[in-house]
């Protein structure tokens, strides 16, 4: 089935709708003003739509990137269990993700048909709009299809067991499908919903950041975030933040320790080809605008081996028309890409 991308533009969106939408995004920073009042900055949620194949069937669903990144981290760290207490891994978690996808498709397609009304009253566009608004209003309904939801059983007053089931993930996916469809409809015709959002008082959200670029950038927030994402997903060995930053600011030397990529070479190339928007144009090839292989080997080893320029070029050539392999790792690449996009606004 086809799921539409949200018609959302952060630079051309009603302020109150934007403000409300950001409450389902990621909290980026906590700080206090001079009065001591706590404040926070949030960014709007990033959604990824993917289609995965399982037992000769295809399933399509959308998820919020920051949630799925943390979910993937929890799986990698052995923090998610089934109802029997078995620790789930990247292979055994697949059937639960399929259940989520099935539920998402059902919730997405059934959301409109579930609108209940009687013939006694004439149904207006405003009635329908309020039904849609109510589905996203967290004061009334917090069922957002969060990947970080769990079932729990209290064993005793000091112990709580958290786990997931296929049925639970189907229900969570169903809620996610409804939630996503509601936002899709809101962004299609925001004028119908403006009055509802105008009545909600929320803190003002900052809308944008100045774009920056790897390499030779003096701005390090994006570089720190990049390191964090690579470590969370176990793509690189632990490396001091200062050393990692030096590789992207142009302050490294020949004696500087290189960043070691732990995963396969094709994943390495795929990642950098998918974050080309973050790369300074001086470090891209003129032909296809991908980062130059010779630049990558200055900063990285792969599985503790020094690679040649020709090694990476060959891998890139083999991958050129074969990126639709939606394994978990390729999904994570998409998530990292979307996380980094928050630092490179002009590349959307």
C-alpha positions, 0 to 999 in steps of 0.5 A, a space after each residue: 500500500 502507499 503511505 503519503 509523506 506529510 505535507 509539512 514545511 517548517 518554514 511555511 506552517 501556521 505557528 500554533 500548528 507547528 508549535 503543537 507538532 513539535 511536542 511529538 518531536 525530540 527535546 534537543 536542549 534544556 536550559 534556564 533563562 535569567 528568571 530561573 524558569 525552565 525552558 526547552 527547545 524541541 525540534 519537529 518529528 522526523 518521519 521515515 516511510 519504509 517498505 519491508 518484505 517478509 515471507 513474500 509479502 510487503 508491508 509499509 509503515 512510517 515511524 519517528 526516527 528518534 524513537 526508532 533509533 533508541 528502539 534499535 539501541 535498546 535491542 542492540 543492548 539486550 534491553 527488550 524481552 518477549 513475554 517469556 523473558 527471552 532477550 530479543 536481538 536484531 533477528 528475533 525482533 523482526 516479527 514484532 516489527 512486522 506486526 507493527 507494520 500490519 497494525 500501522 497499515 490497518 490503522 492508517 486505512 481505517 481511520 476515516 471510516 471509523 468516524 462515527 456519526 448519526 443521521 439525526 445531525 448533519 455532519 459538517 467539515 468542522 465535525 470531521 476536522 474536530 474528530 481528526 484534531 482530537 486524534 492528535 491532541 495529547 490532552 485527550 489521546 496519547 496513543 501515538 504508536 510509540 516504538 518505545 511502548 512496552 507491556 509490564 508485569 509487576 512481580 513485586 513492589 520493587 520489580 517490574 518486568 517490561 516486555 513486548 508481544 506481537 499482539 501488543 505491537 500490532 495494537 501500537 502500530 494501529 495507533 501509529 497508523 491513525 496518528 500519522 493519518 490524522 497529521 497527514 490530513 491536518 497538513 493537507 488542509 491546515 486552515 480547517 484546523 487552525 481554530 482548534 490549535 489556536 486555543 492551545 497555549 504552548 512555549 514558542 519553538 525555535 524553527 531553524 538553525 544555520 546550515 553547516 558542512 563537514 569538513 573544515 567546519 568550526 561548528 561542532 554540534 553536528 559533529 558531536 551528534 554524528 559521533 553519538 549516532 555512530 556509537 549508539 548504533 555500534 558502527 565505530 569503536 569508542 574514540 575520544 570526542 576531541 579526536 573525532 571532531 578533529 577529523 571533521 574540522 581539519 585540525 587532525 594530523 598524520 599522527 592523529 588516531 583514525 576512526 575505526 569503522 566496525 561494520 562492513 564496507 558497503 554499509 560504510 559507503 552507503 552511509 556517507 553516500 546518503 549524507 552527501 547534503 552534510 559534506 562540503 562541496 570541496 570534498 565531493 566528486 564532480 561527477 556524482 557529488 558523493 564524497 571522495 574516497 580518498 578523503 574517507 581513507 584519510 580519516 577511517 580504517 575499516 575493521 582495523 584495516 587501512 583501505 585504498 582509494 580503489 577499494 572504496 571506489 569498487 564498493 561504491 560502484 557495486 552499490 550504485 543500483 542496489 540500495 533498496 536492500 532494507 535490512 535493519 542496518 540500512 534502515 538505521 542509515 536512513 535514521 542517521 540521515 534524517 537526524 543529521 538533516 536537523 543540522 542542515 535545514 537548507 538541504 530538505 
